[in-house]
Amino acid sequence: MYGNELTFEAHALEQRYKSGARWFFWIAGLTILTSIVSLFGGGFAFFLSLGSTQFIDGVAKGLSQEFGETTKIVGSILDILVAGVFALIGWFALKRQLWSFIVGMVLFVLDALLLLVFQIWISFAFHLLVVFWIFKGFQAARKLSDLEREQQLSPPPQPPADFAQTEPGTVPPTG
């Protein structure tokens, strides 16, 4: 797909964009783990967990005292839906859909702002760091797409001047 001189660059770009895309899976997975811990009464959260699902868990836990355990189940379902959105964004990002990187970064920044409102500083800082790495993945995906487009538009390289066109099994003329 790429010329020899571009193979290394293309491979590096591919690794970088996939690394950026995988962050969405980490976000989804650690969010689900944090929600499970919260469901069973724990007070532990990963730095990468979504603040929005922690908010949902807190509201569900508070409402469960008045309305019963059903609110915790509803909260868990909402957590799974929110985490599922990030997993879906990650899936599209791995397929190099550039829009998914942008949508995911916007959603994650909005989630970071929620953490800022509740003054959860370490998670807020970690969210910003992850947004940076996702952005690096976005840049790599965009550059790789540009590189592929250039390859498709450029003519194939000319064969060497001394390349002889001969029939298979015949000896090329010397001269």
N, C-alpha and C positions, 0 to 999 in steps of 0.2 A: 504494500500500500504506500509506503514511503520510500524515498530514495535513501541510499546508504548514509548520506551525510545528515539526513533528517531522522533516521531511525532512533538514535539515542535521545534526541530532543523530544520526539513524539512519545517515546516510552516514558520519559520523565514527566511529561505533561499528563499522560494518562494516569500515572501513579498519583500525581498531585490532585487531579480532579476527583479520582476515586476516594482518596483520603478525605477530601472535603465533603464528599457525598456521604461517606460512612458516619460522619458526625451526627447525621439525622437519626441513624439507627441507634447510636449511643444515647441520644436524647430520649428517644422513645423507650428503649429498654430500661434505662435507669429511672425514668419517670414511672414506669409500671412497677418496678421494684420498690420505689419510694411509696407508691400508692398501696401496695400490698402491706408494707410495714405499717403504714398509717391505718389501714383497715383493721389490723390486729392490735392496734393500740400503741404502737411504737412512736417515738418522737424523732426519728432519724430521717434525714433527707440527704441525697447526694447533691453535690454542688451543681451538677448538670441537670438535675430534675427541673421540670417546668414549674414555675411559680404558680401558673394558672391551675394546675392540677392540685398543688398543695393548698391553694385557696379553696378549690372544690372540696377537697378532703376535710378541711377545717369547717366549712359550712355544713357538710354532711354530718360530721361528728357532732357539731353543735345542735343541729336539728334532730339528730337521732334521740336525744334526751327527751324531746317533746313529741316527736312523731314515730319513734321506733327505729328499729334496725334497717327498715326498708330504705331509709334515706342514705345509709352507707352503701347499699347495693346500687342505688341510682347514681351516687357519687362515683362508685367504681366503674360503672358503665360509661359515665361521662369521661372519666380518666382514660379509659381504654380508647374511646373515640378520639380524644385529643392526641394521645400518643400514637394512635393509628394514622392520624393526619401526618405526623412527622415521619413515620415509617414510610408512608406512601410518597411523601416528598423525597425521601432518601432513595426510594426505588426509581422515581423519575430522574433524580439527579445522577444516579449510576448509569442511566440510559442517556446521559448527557443532554437532558432537556434543560437549557439554560434558565428558563422561566422558573423552574422548580427551586434552583438555588436562591433566586431573588425572593420568591414567595417565602421560602423557609427562613431566610435571613430576616425578612420583615417580621414574620411571626415570632421569631426568637428574640428579636430586639424588643418587640412589644411585651413579650413575657419578661424580659430583663427589666423593663420599665415598671412592671408590676412588682418585681422584687425590690426595686428602688423605692417604690411607694411604701413598702413594708420594712424598709431599711435592712434588708438582708444583703449586706455589703459583699461578703465573700462570694456568694452565688451570683450576684450582679457582676462582679469583676470577672468571674469565670465565664459567664454568659458572653461578655464582651470579647474575651479571648477566643472563645469558640466561634463567634461570629467572624472574627478575623481569619481563622483557619478555613471556615466555610467559604469566605470571600476569596481566599487564595485558591481554593478548589474551583470556584466559579471562574476566576481569571484563567486558570489552566485549561478548563473545559472550553472556554471561548477561544483561547489561543490555539488549541488543538483543532477546533472546528475551522478556524481561519487557515491553519496549515493544510488541512485536508482540502479545503476549497482551492487554495493556491496550487496544490498538487494536481487537482482535477483540471484546472485551467491552463497549466503549463504544458507545452508539447513534450512528448516523450524524448529522451536524449537520443542524439544521432549515434548510429553505430560507428565504431572506429573506422578510419579511412582504409586501413589494410584488411578490414573484414571482408573476406571473400564469400560470395554467395555461390555455394556449390551444392550439388545433389548429394544426399546421404550416400556414403560408401565410395565417393570419388575423392581423388587427391586434388587439392587446389593447385592451380597452375603456379609455377614459380617463375620469377622473372625479374 
